[in-house]
Amino acid sequence: MVKDKLLEAFKKNKLEISKAVTTPFPFLEILRDYALISEQIYQWAQKEYQKLIPMCKEFQCIYSILKELEKKFSTNMLSVLFHPYNLKEYPPLVQIHNHFKNVSLDESESEDSVEFPIPRSSLDKTASAVSVPQSSVQDASNNKKPSTIGRKRKHEVPLKVNCVKKKASRKIKVPKRNFHLPELPVICGKASGILHKNKMEKGSSEKCIQMADGSWLTLREFELEGGRGLAKNWKKSIRSGCHTLHFLIEKKILPCPPRKFGKRKKTLPEGETRRQPKAKKRTTRCQATPAQDASSSQPKRRHFQRKKAPGKTRLSQPWLPARRGVVSLANRPKYKAQLRARKWISVTCRMGSGHLYKNRFASVYKGKCILTERGWYTPLEFLAIDPEFDITNWTHSIRSGGLTLQTLIENDILKLHPDSCSCDLCKDPFPENDDECFICKGEGNLFCCDSCPKSFHSNCHIPSISSESSAEWNCTFCIMRKNKEKEDPKNTHCHQESEVLKQRMYPEQQLKCEFLLMKMYYYRESFLFIIDPRHCKAYSPCVREPMWLNQVKERLSDENYNTVEGFVLDMRLIFNNCKKFNKENHFGYVGAKLEVKFERDFKAVFDIREADELTQLLFP
């Protein structure tokens, strides 16, 4: 019986069905609506799901419901179980449904006894291209003999065979061609030749196509040779492979040849001048030579001199700059608004470059407003790097792109203080350090380094700064720089990574780890790894051992690391967790970028080189 076989298959597939149902809706609702489960069982199942029990117990809940359905098994129960909404919500049920369908096809009575929610013809379109009558299938199954489709048993009743022919689209195989070679085969109509790129660069009137007989043609001549002269568009008439020259020029595979009008003037060597033409002697018609007659018959080219409009010169045109190298802001209101909104602008002089902060700018002598790698400078000190500078022309010597300081002052982008100004900036003209924290870019109570222009919050610096610090204080960056300057470059030894990881956490190694961690905080990609990531609900099930930068900072400040390896393993754990959770999305790309920077700085600080690099240094 078909029912017995379906019941046996249902018993074997109860566990797979319970695993396929991941959410209670709409599975439980459909069973309740078709009166397969009672309201009491439905309420019990809802309570079990609301308890947020583990996934294995969710399977047990569905399994227990299927066990109850087994007692009152029927073919109608299967049609409800594999309802179209269930198949759409739980994709694994489709494969189980196909298994039940194959079981029913083994018996001839399956078509009348079992009613499936999905039409069988739609599922079996790809199974066979020939439709067979039901009687022939029953005879073949009862007699256990192969079906005789295609044979004529009786002349009176011919078999009907419906063949479905599919037209397969033919793909034209085009041979692959390397378009980056210096020579390309080209065709135009019936003509074919070889195009030379180096000659095509010189101009469209250059003979750049070599024919089979060895002759050379221009692009236009080759178009005429192929019989496409009426097109007058060699870019689309000439092809290389399946692409026109117009397409290859747009993709920058071929150079765009410049158009030449007339002949170039011959350049004379230095020291020579052009000879003035001699005055022609008047001759009568009888005295003219044949050569003169031939030259006089040729048409002469006329030259007309354009009249200049009164009051208009070249410099009066609005799109031309008033002076070469200087940009005007007269017709650029958007760019002027952007400059006014900026906090600082990039400036350069002959010997240096830096950032000019507008709120610190006062005059040439007052206000250290230009920040360079060495510190803050006034405009006079910034120009003093150049020994040949002229102080009277200081507003034109300092530039921001094509704009001079004079242009910025005239457009109210910079405010020049007079010599008699008594503002706080002019009274206290030399603020040496930054107005914002070097790490978090915030303002507030800042501690200023005495060796560099950097400023820090007490908690942003590693180690944290106490209010009882000495009068002279240097940041971790300056301490590392001074230690590097004291080292003798001849005595520096390169180490392998395995040796560095085994080093004990002495004060020198502690300082290097603090420097590395501050560098990580400084990079803008670190915003993703500063705080505890466990506030995200989906993070804890995916990552077993979470780690973040503040946790590493706390362990480093409490001196919990005995070796350098402990610090490096925690840092690498952050990046591995990022790969595991984010995979290949945008945040995963940010973590990979920060990981590259950490590995680069780690090798630079601890003087790490691989074994291959060391052998190349020892045995060049």
C-alpha positions as CSV (number, residue, x, y, z in Angstrom):
1,M,0.0,0.0,0.0
2,V,1.1,3.5,-0.7
3,K,-0.1,4.7,2.7
4,D,2.1,2.2,4.5
5,K,5.1,3.2,2.5
6,L,4.4,6.9,3.1
7,L,4.0,6.3,6.9
8,E,7.3,4.4,6.9
9,A,9.0,7.3,5.1
10,F,7.4,9.8,7.5
11,K,8.9,7.9,10.5
12,K,12.3,7.9,9.0
13,N,12.2,11.7,8.1
14,K,10.7,13.1,11.3
15,L,14.1,14.3,12.5
16,E,15.0,16.0,9.2
17,I,11.6,17.7,9.1
18,S,12.1,19.0,12.7
19,K,15.6,20.4,11.8
20,A,14.2,22.1,8.7
21,V,11.6,24.0,10.7
22,T,13.6,26.8,12.3
23,T,10.8,29.2,13.2
24,P,7.3,28.5,14.7
25,F,5.5,30.8,12.2
26,P,3.8,29.7,9.9
27,F,4.4,26.0,10.6
28,L,2.4,25.8,13.8
29,E,-0.4,28.1,12.6
30,I,-1.0,26.0,9.5
31,L,-1.2,22.8,11.6
32,R,-3.7,24.5,13.9
33,D,-5.8,25.9,11.1
34,Y,-6.2,22.5,9.5
35,A,-7.1,20.9,12.9
36,L,-4.0,18.6,13.0
37,I,-3.0,19.9,16.4
38,S,-5.2,21.2,19.2
39,E,-5.2,24.7,20.7
40,Q,-3.6,23.3,23.9
41,I,-0.6,21.9,22.0
42,Y,-0.3,25.1,20.0
43,Q,-0.1,27.2,23.2
44,W,2.4,24.8,24.7
45,A,4.7,25.1,21.7
46,Q,4.5,28.9,21.7
47,K,5.6,29.0,25.4
48,E,8.6,26.7,24.6
49,Y,9.8,29.1,21.8
50,Q,9.4,32.2,24.0
51,K,11.8,30.8,26.6
52,L,14.7,31.2,24.1
53,I,15.9,27.6,24.8
54,P,18.9,26.2,22.9
55,M,18.5,25.0,19.3
56,C,18.5,21.3,20.1
57,K,15.5,21.7,22.4
58,E,13.7,23.5,19.6
59,F,14.2,20.4,17.5
60,Q,12.7,18.3,20.3
61,C,9.6,20.5,20.5
62,I,8.9,20.1,16.7
63,Y,9.8,16.4,16.9
64,S,7.3,15.8,19.7
65,I,4.5,17.5,17.6
66,L,5.4,15.2,14.6
67,K,5.3,12.2,16.9
68,E,1.7,13.1,17.8
69,L,0.9,13.5,14.1
70,E,2.2,10.0,13.4
71,K,-0.6,8.5,15.5
72,K,-3.2,10.0,13.1
73,F,-1.2,9.7,9.9
74,S,-3.1,10.3,6.6
75,T,-2.3,11.5,3.1
76,N,-4.2,14.7,3.8
77,M,-1.8,15.4,6.7
78,L,1.2,15.2,4.2
79,S,-0.5,17.8,2.0
80,V,-0.9,20.1,4.9
81,L,2.7,19.5,6.2
82,F,4.1,20.3,2.8
83,H,1.9,23.4,2.3
84,P,3.2,25.9,-0.3
85,Y,3.8,28.5,2.5
86,N,5.9,26.0,4.4
87,L,7.9,25.1,1.3
88,K,8.6,28.8,0.7
89,E,9.5,29.6,4.3
90,Y,11.6,26.5,5.0
91,P,13.7,25.6,1.8
92,P,15.0,22.3,3.2
93,L,11.5,20.9,3.2
94,V,11.5,20.9,-0.7
95,Q,14.0,18.1,-0.8
96,I,12.1,16.1,1.8
97,H,8.9,16.7,-0.2
98,N,10.5,15.3,-3.4
99,H,11.5,12.2,-1.4
100,F,7.9,11.6,-0.4
101,K,6.9,12.1,-4.0
102,N,9.4,9.5,-5.3
103,V,8.0,7.0,-2.8
104,S,4.5,7.6,-4.1
105,L,5.6,7.1,-7.8
106,D,6.6,3.5,-7.1
107,E,2.9,2.5,-7.0
108,S,0.4,3.0,-9.7
109,E,-2.3,4.1,-7.2
110,S,-0.3,7.1,-6.0
111,E,-1.9,9.6,-8.5
112,D,-5.4,9.0,-7.1
113,S,-4.6,8.6,-3.4
114,V,-2.1,11.4,-2.7
115,E,-2.8,15.0,-3.5
116,F,0.3,17.3,-3.6
117,P,0.0,21.0,-3.2
118,I,2.6,21.7,-6.0
119,P,1.7,20.4,-9.5
120,R,3.8,17.5,-10.5
121,S,4.2,18.7,-14.1
122,S,6.0,21.9,-13.0
123,L,8.5,19.8,-10.9
124,D,9.1,17.2,-13.6
125,K,9.7,19.5,-16.6
126,T,13.5,18.9,-16.5
127,A,13.1,15.2,-15.6
128,S,11.9,14.1,-19.0
129,A,11.2,15.7,-22.4
130,V,8.8,12.9,-23.5
131,S,5.3,12.5,-21.9
132,V,4.2,8.8,-21.6
133,P,0.5,7.7,-21.3
134,Q,-0.5,6.3,-17.9
135,S,-1.5,2.9,-19.3
136,S,2.0,2.2,-20.7
137,V,3.6,3.1,-17.3
138,Q,1.2,0.7,-15.5
139,D,1.9,-2.1,-17.9
140,A,5.6,-1.6,-17.6
141,S,5.4,-1.6,-13.8
142,N,3.1,-4.7,-13.6
143,N,5.0,-6.8,-16.2
144,K,8.4,-5.5,-15.0
145,K,9.5,-5.1,-18.6
146,P,11.0,-2.0,-20.2
147,S,8.5,0.2,-21.9
148,T,8.2,0.0,-25.7
149,I,7.9,3.7,-26.5
150,G,8.5,4.5,-30.1
151,R,7.5,1.0,-31.4
152,K,4.2,0.4,-33.2
153,R,2.3,-2.4,-31.5
154,K,-0.8,-2.1,-33.6
155,H,-1.5,-0.2,-36.8
156,E,-4.9,0.7,-35.5
157,V,-3.8,2.6,-32.3
158,P,-0.5,4.5,-32.9
159,L,1.4,5.8,-29.9
160,K,1.4,9.5,-29.4
161,V,4.8,10.9,-28.7
162,N,5.2,14.6,-27.8
163,C,8.7,15.7,-28.4
164,V,9.9,19.0,-27.0
165,K,12.7,20.5,-29.0
166,K,14.7,23.3,-27.4
167,K,16.5,25.7,-29.7
168,A,20.0,26.1,-28.3
169,S,21.6,29.5,-28.9
170,R,24.8,29.1,-30.8
171,K,27.7,31.1,-29.5
172,I,30.2,32.3,-32.0
173,K,33.6,31.5,-30.8
174,V,35.9,34.4,-31.3
175,P,39.6,33.8,-31.0
176,K,41.2,35.7,-28.1
177,R,43.4,38.6,-29.0
178,N,45.9,40.5,-27.0
179,F,45.1,44.2,-27.8
180,H,48.1,45.4,-25.8
181,L,50.6,44.3,-28.4
182,P,52.4,47.1,-30.4
183,E,50.9,45.7,-33.7
184,L,47.2,44.8,-34.3
185,P,45.6,43.1,-37.3
186,V,42.7,45.2,-38.7
187,I,40.1,44.8,-41.3
188,C,37.8,47.2,-43.2
189,G,35.4,45.5,-45.7
190,K,37.6,43.4,-48.0
191,A,40.9,45.0,-47.0
192,S,43.1,43.7,-44.2
193,G,46.4,44.9,-42.8
194,I,48.6,45.5,-39.7
195,L,48.1,48.6,-37.6
196,H,51.3,50.0,-35.9
197,K,50.5,51.9,-32.7
198,N,53.7,53.9,-32.5
199,K,53.0,55.4,-36.0
200,M,49.3,56.0,-35.1
201,E,50.4,58.2,-32.2
202,K,51.9,60.8,-34.6
203,G,48.6,61.7,-36.2
204,S,45.7,60.5,-38.3
205,S,47.5,61.6,-41.5
206,E,50.5,59.3,-40.7
207,K,50.8,56.1,-42.8
208,C,50.4,53.5,-40.0
209,I,48.7,50.5,-41.6
210,Q,50.9,48.0,-43.5
211,M,49.3,45.9,-46.3
212,A,50.2,42.4,-47.3
213,D,52.1,43.6,-50.4
214,G,54.3,45.9,-48.1
215,S,52.7,49.2,-49.0
216,W,51.7,51.7,-46.2
217,L,48.3,53.5,-46.0
218,T,46.8,56.1,-43.7
219,L,43.6,55.4,-41.8
220,R,41.5,57.2,-44.4
221,E,43.2,55.5,-47.3
222,F,42.7,52.1,-45.7
223,E,39.0,52.9,-45.4
224,L,38.8,53.7,-49.1
225,E,40.7,50.5,-49.9
226,G,38.1,48.5,-48.1
227,G,35.2,50.1,-50.0
228,R,33.8,52.1,-47.0
229,G,34.7,55.5,-48.4
230,L,31.2,56.9,-48.2
231,A,31.1,56.4,-44.4
232,K,33.9,58.9,-43.8
233,N,34.4,57.6,-40.3
234,W,37.4,55.4,-40.1
235,K,37.0,54.9,-36.3
236,K,33.9,52.9,-36.8
237,S,34.7,51.4,-40.2
238,I,38.0,49.8,-39.2
239,R,37.8,46.8,-36.8
240,S,40.3,44.7,-34.8
241,G,38.6,41.5,-33.9
242,C,35.0,42.2,-32.8
243,H,35.7,45.8,-31.7
244,T,35.9,49.0,-33.6
245,L,38.9,51.4,-33.3
246,H,36.4,53.9,-31.7
247,F,35.8,51.4,-28.8
248,L,39.5,50.6,-28.4
249,I,40.4,54.4,-28.3
250,E,37.7,54.9,-25.6
251,K,39.1,52.1,-23.5
252,K,42.6,53.7,-23.9
253,I,43.9,50.6,-25.6
254,L,44.8,52.6,-28.7
255,P,46.2,56.1,-28.7
256,C,43.9,58.9,-30.0
257,P,45.8,60.3,-33.0
258,P,45.9,64.1,-33.1
259,R,44.6,65.9,-36.2
260,K,47.2,67.8,-38.3
261,F,46.3,70.9,-40.2
262,G,48.9,71.9,-42.7
263,K,52.6,71.4,-42.5
264,R,54.9,72.1,-39.5
265,K,57.3,74.9,-39.7
266,K,60.9,73.9,-40.0
267,T,63.0,74.7,-36.9
268,L,66.3,76.4,-37.7
269,P,69.5,75.7,-35.7
270,E,70.7,78.2,-33.1
271,G,72.4,81.3,-34.5
272,E,70.7,81.2,-37.9
273,T,67.9,83.5,-39.0
274,R,65.4,83.2,-41.8
275,R,66.4,84.9,-45.0
276,Q,64.3,87.8,-46.1
277,P,62.6,87.3,-49.4
278,K,64.2,89.3,-52.2
279,A,62.1,92.0,-54.0
280,K,60.7,90.7,-57.1
281,K,61.5,92.4,-60.3
282,R,58.8,93.6,-62.5
283,T,58.7,91.7,-65.7
284,T,56.5,92.1,-68.7
285,R,54.5,89.2,-70.0
286,C,56.9,88.6,-72.8
287,Q,59.9,88.5,-70.4
288,A,58.2,86.0,-68.0
289,T,59.7,82.5,-67.9
290,P,57.7,79.3,-68.1
291,A,58.4,78.5,-64.4
292,Q,57.1,81.9,-63.5
293,D,53.9,81.3,-65.5
294,A,53.3,78.0,-63.7
295,S,53.8,79.6,-60.3
296,S,51.6,82.6,-61.1
297,S,48.7,80.2,-62.2
298,Q,48.5,78.7,-58.7
299,P,46.0,80.3,-56.3
300,K,47.4,82.5,-53.6
301,R,46.3,82.1,-49.9
302,R,44.9,85.2,-48.4
303,H,45.6,86.2,-44.8
304,F,43.0,88.3,-42.9
305,Q,43.9,90.1,-39.7
306,R,41.1,90.1,-37.2
307,K,40.1,93.4,-35.8
308,K,40.3,93.7,-32.0
309,A,37.2,95.1,-30.3
310,P,37.9,98.3,-28.5
311,G,38.4,98.0,-24.7
312,K,38.9,94.3,-24.7
313,T,42.2,92.6,-24.1
314,R,43.3,89.1,-23.4
315,L,43.6,89.7,-19.7
316,S,40.1,91.1,-19.5
317,Q,38.6,87.6,-20.3
318,P,37.0,86.1,-17.1
319,W,38.2,82.6,-17.8
320,L,41.9,83.6,-18.0
321,P,44.0,84.2,-14.9
322,A,45.2,87.8,-14.4
323,R,48.8,86.5,-14.0
324,R,50.5,83.2,-14.7
325,G,50.6,80.9,-11.7
326,V,48.1,82.9,-9.6
327,V,44.4,81.9,-9.3
328,S,41.6,84.4,-8.7
329,L,38.5,83.8,-6.6
330,A,36.4,86.5,-8.4
331,N,34.2,83.9,-10.2
332,R,34.5,81.0,-7.8
333,P,32.0,81.6,-4.9
334,K,31.6,77.9,-4.0
335,Y,35.4,77.4,-3.6
336,K,35.6,80.6,-1.6
337,A,32.8,79.3,0.8
338,Q,34.8,76.1,1.2
339,L,37.9,77.9,2.1
340,R,36.1,80.0,4.7
341,A,34.6,76.8,6.3
342,R,37.9,75.0,6.6
343,K,39.7,75.0,9.9
344,W,43.2,75.0,8.3
345,I,44.6,75.2,4.8
346,S,47.8,73.7,3.3
347,V,50.5,76.2,2.6
348,T,53.9,76.0,0.9
349,C,56.9,78.2,0.3
350,R,60.2,77.6,-1.6
351,M,61.7,75.4,1.1
352,G,58.9,73.9,3.1
353,S,55.2,73.1,3.6
354,G,52.7,72.9,6.4
355,H,49.2,73.6,7.7
356,L,48.1,77.2,8.4
357,Y,45.4,77.3,11.1
358,K,43.2,80.4,10.5
359,N,42.2,81.0,14.2
360,R,46.0,81.4,15.0
361,F,46.9,83.7,12.2
362,A,47.7,87.3,13.2
363,S,50.6,88.9,11.2
364,V,54.0,88.2,9.9
365,Y,55.6,88.4,13.4
366,K,52.7,87.4,15.7
367,G,50.8,84.2,15.9
368,K,52.4,80.8,15.5
369,C,49.9,79.6,13.0
370,I,51.8,77.2,10.6
371,L,52.2,73.6,11.8
372,T,55.1,71.6,10.3
373,E,56.7,68.3,11.2
374,R,59.1,70.2,13.6
375,G,56.6,72.4,15.3
376,W,54.7,75.7,15.1
377,Y,56.0,78.7,13.2
378,T,55.0,82.3,12.5
379,P,55.0,83.3,8.8
380,L,58.4,84.9,9.3
381,E,59.9,81.8,10.9
382,F,58.3,79.7,8.2
383,L,60.0,81.8,5.4
384,A,63.3,82.0,7.3
385,I,64.1,78.4,6.2
386,D,64.8,79.9,2.8
387,P,68.0,82.1,3.1
388,E,67.0,84.2,0.1
389,F,63.5,85.2,1.2
390,D,62.2,88.8,1.0
391,I,60.2,89.9,4.0
392,T,58.6,92.8,2.1
393,N,56.9,90.3,-0.2
394,W,55.9,87.7,2.4
395,T,52.2,87.6,1.5
396,H,53.1,86.5,-2.1
397,S,55.9,84.1,-1.0
398,I,53.5,81.8,1.0
399,R,50.9,80.1,-1.2
400,S,48.0,77.7,-0.8
401,G,47.8,75.9,-4.2
402,G,47.6,78.7,-6.7
403,L,46.4,81.3,-4.1
404,T,48.7,83.7,-2.3
405,L,48.2,84.9,1.2
406,Q,47.4,88.3,-0.3
407,T,44.5,86.8,-2.2
408,L,43.2,85.0,0.9
409,I,43.4,88.2,3.0
410,E,41.6,90.3,0.3
411,N,38.7,87.8,0.2
412,D,38.3,87.8,4.0
413,I,39.5,84.2,4.3
414,L,42.4,85.2,6.6
415,K,42.2,88.2,8.9
416,L,45.4,90.3,9.2
417,H,45.8,91.9,12.6
418,P,47.3,95.5,12.6
419,D,50.5,96.3,14.5
420,S,48.5,98.1,17.2
421,C,46.3,95.2,17.9
422,S,45.9,94.2,21.6
423,C,44.0,91.0,21.4
424,D,44.9,87.9,23.4
425,L,46.5,86.3,20.4
426,C,48.8,89.3,19.8
427,K,49.6,89.6,23.6
428,D,50.4,85.9,24.0
429,P,51.7,85.3,20.6
430,F,53.5,82.0,20.9
431,P,51.2,79.0,21.8
432,E,53.6,76.2,21.1
433,N,51.2,73.1,21.2
434,D,48.1,71.9,19.5
435,D,44.6,73.0,20.6
436,E,43.2,69.4,20.3
437,C,44.2,66.0,21.4
438,F,46.5,64.1,19.1
439,I,44.7,60.8,19.5
440,C,40.9,61.6,19.8
441,K,41.0,65.1,18.1
442,G,39.0,66.5,21.0
443,E,39.4,69.6,23.1
444,G,39.4,70.2,26.8
445,N,42.0,69.8,29.5
446,L,45.2,68.9,27.5
447,F,48.7,68.0,28.6
448,C,51.3,69.6,26.3
449,C,54.5,67.8,25.4
450,D,57.7,69.9,25.9
451,S,59.6,68.3,23.0
452,C,56.9,68.4,20.2
453,P,53.7,70.3,19.4
454,K,51.4,67.3,20.4
455,S,48.8,67.6,23.1
456,F,47.0,64.7,24.9
457,H,44.1,64.0,27.3
458,S,45.3,62.2,30.4
459,N,43.4,59.0,29.5
460,C,44.3,59.1,25.8
461,H,48.0,58.9,26.4
462,I,49.6,55.6,27.3
463,P,50.6,55.4,30.1
464,S,48.0,57.7,31.5
465,I,49.2,61.2,32.7
466,S,48.9,62.1,36.3
467,S,48.4,65.6,37.5
468,E,51.5,65.3,39.7
469,S,53.8,64.9,36.8
470,S,57.1,66.8,36.6
471,A,57.4,70.3,35.2
472,E,59.0,68.9,32.0
473,W,57.0,66.1,30.4
474,N,57.7,64.2,27.2
475,C,55.1,62.1,25.4
476,T,55.7,58.4,24.4
477,F,56.4,59.4,20.8
478,C,59.2,61.8,21.8
479,I,60.8,59.2,24.2
480,M,60.8,56.6,21.4
481,R,62.3,59.1,19.0
482,K,65.1,60.1,21.4
483,N,65.9,56.5,22.2
484,K,66.2,55.8,18.5
485,E,68.5,58.8,18.0
486,K,70.8,57.6,20.9
487,E,71.2,54.2,19.2
488,D,74.3,53.6,17.1
489,P,73.2,52.5,13.6
490,K,76.2,50.3,13.4
491,N,75.3,48.3,16.5
492,T,71.7,47.8,15.7
493,H,70.8,44.1,15.3
494,C,67.9,42.7,13.3
495,H,65.9,39.9,15.0
496,Q,63.5,37.3,13.9
497,E,59.9,37.4,15.0
498,S,60.2,34.2,17.1
499,E,63.1,35.8,19.1
500,V,61.1,39.0,19.8
501,L,58.0,37.2,21.0
502,K,60.0,35.3,23.6
503,Q,61.5,38.6,25.1
504,R,60.5,39.4,28.7
505,M,58.4,42.5,29.3
506,Y,61.1,44.8,30.6
507,P,60.7,48.6,30.6
508,E,62.1,48.9,27.1
509,Q,59.7,46.3,25.7
510,Q,56.9,47.9,27.8
511,L,57.6,51.3,26.1
512,K,57.6,49.8,22.6
513,C,54.2,48.0,23.2
514,E,52.7,51.3,24.6
515,F,54.0,53.1,21.5
516,L,52.4,50.5,19.2
517,L,49.1,50.7,21.0
518,M,49.0,54.5,20.8
519,K,49.7,54.2,17.0
520,M,46.7,51.9,16.7
521,Y,44.5,54.4,18.6
522,Y,45.8,57.2,16.3
523,Y,44.7,55.4,13.0
524,R,41.2,56.2,12.0
525,E,40.3,52.5,11.4
526,S,40.5,51.9,15.1
527,F,37.1,53.3,15.9
528,L,35.6,49.8,15.3
529,F,37.8,48.0,17.9
530,I,38.0,50.5,20.9
531,I,35.0,49.4,23.0
532,D,33.6,46.0,24.1
533,P,31.9,44.4,21.0
534,R,29.7,42.1,23.2
535,H,26.9,44.7,23.2
536,C,26.0,43.3,19.8
537,K,23.6,40.3,20.4
538,A,24.9,38.3,17.4
539,Y,28.6,38.7,18.4
540,S,28.8,36.4,21.4
541,P,27.4,33.2,19.7
542,C,29.9,33.7,16.9
543,V,33.1,34.7,18.8
544,R,34.1,32.7,21.9
545,E,36.9,34.9,23.1
546,P,36.2,38.6,22.4
547,M,39.0,41.2,22.6
548,W,39.2,45.0,22.1
549,L,41.7,47.8,22.3
550,N,40.6,49.2,25.7
551,Q,41.0,45.7,27.2
552,V,44.6,45.5,25.8
553,K,45.3,49.0,27.2
554,E,44.1,48.0,30.7
555,R,46.2,44.8,30.7
556,L,49.2,46.7,29.5
557,S,48.8,49.4,32.2
558,D,48.4,46.7,34.9
559,E,51.5,44.9,33.6
560,N,49.7,41.6,33.1
561,Y,51.8,40.7,30.1
562,N,55.0,38.7,31.1
563,T,56.3,38.5,27.5
564,V,55.9,40.4,24.2
565,E,54.0,37.4,22.8
566,G,51.0,38.0,25.2
567,F,50.5,41.5,23.9
568,V,50.9,40.5,20.2
569,L,48.5,37.6,20.6
570,D,45.8,39.8,22.0
571,M,46.2,42.3,19.2
572,R,46.1,39.6,16.6
573,L,43.0,38.1,18.3
574,I,41.2,41.4,17.7
575,F,41.8,41.1,13.9
576,N,41.0,37.3,13.8
577,N,37.7,37.9,15.5
578,C,36.9,40.7,13.0
579,K,37.6,38.3,10.1
580,K,35.4,35.6,11.7
581,F,32.4,37.9,12.5
582,N,32.5,40.4,9.5
583,K,34.0,38.1,6.9
584,E,34.2,40.1,3.6
585,N,31.9,43.1,4.3
586,H,33.0,46.7,4.7
587,F,34.0,46.3,8.4
588,G,36.1,43.2,7.6
589,Y,38.0,45.4,5.0
590,V,38.6,48.0,7.7
591,G,40.0,45.4,10.1
592,A,42.3,44.0,7.5
593,K,43.6,47.4,6.7
594,L,44.4,48.1,10.4
595,E,46.0,44.6,10.7
596,V,48.4,45.5,7.9
597,K,49.4,48.7,9.6
598,F,50.0,46.9,13.0
599,E,52.2,44.2,11.4
600,R,54.2,46.9,9.6
601,D,54.7,49.0,12.8
602,F,55.5,45.9,14.9
603,K,58.3,44.9,12.6
604,A,59.7,48.4,12.4
605,V,59.7,49.0,16.2
606,F,61.3,45.7,17.1
607,D,63.7,45.6,14.1
608,I,62.2,42.3,12.8
609,R,63.4,40.9,9.5
610,E,62.6,37.5,8.1
611,A,65.2,34.8,7.6
612,D,65.3,35.4,3.8
613,E,66.0,39.1,4.3
614,L,68.8,38.4,6.9
615,T,70.5,36.0,4.5
616,Q,70.4,38.6,1.7
617,L,72.1,41.1,4.0
618,L,74.7,38.7,5.2
619,F,75.4,37.1,1.8
620,P,74.5,39.7,-0.9
